[in-house]
Amino acid sequence: MPEKKEATFKVKLNQKGAVKSKSEIAFYARRLQRKRNYNGGLIEMVKSELELIIVFKKDVSEEKEQEILQSFGVKFRSGMDSSKGKIYFYSTGGKYILTFNDDDAKLDFMRKGYQFMLEIHQIYEPNWDIQKD
């Protein structure tokens, strides 16, 4: 049986060599990587903080969704987390997972105000720990 390893994380420091705030420490603590024993082998479970879920309104066509997603210039794939439940799933349109290269790219995306586009129902951070319906 493989030995247990302590979870660790790296904290980015500002120019003076200190952490900027307690919330920044919490942000990096959430990026911990976990390992789970599965069928005798180790599978690395990575909680990515570099993902967002984008949900379109029900009346938006798939072609329009693809056009909008490609205009963002971000990697995307179909899907969503299951934290919202079945009613939310069936009452909305296409759902996609956006994956960013780094924290700065994600922040830039959020600052651009895409969540206010008429075709978009919601943009939110996924919670992979919650399982509904």
Secondary structure, 3 states (H helix, E strand, C coil): CCCCCCCCCCCCCCCCCCCCCHHHHHHHHCCCEEEEEECCEEEEEECCCCEEEEEECCCCCHHHHHHHHHHHCCEEEECCCCCCCHHHHHHCCCEEEEECCCHHHHHHHHHCCHHHCCCEEEEECCCCCCCCC
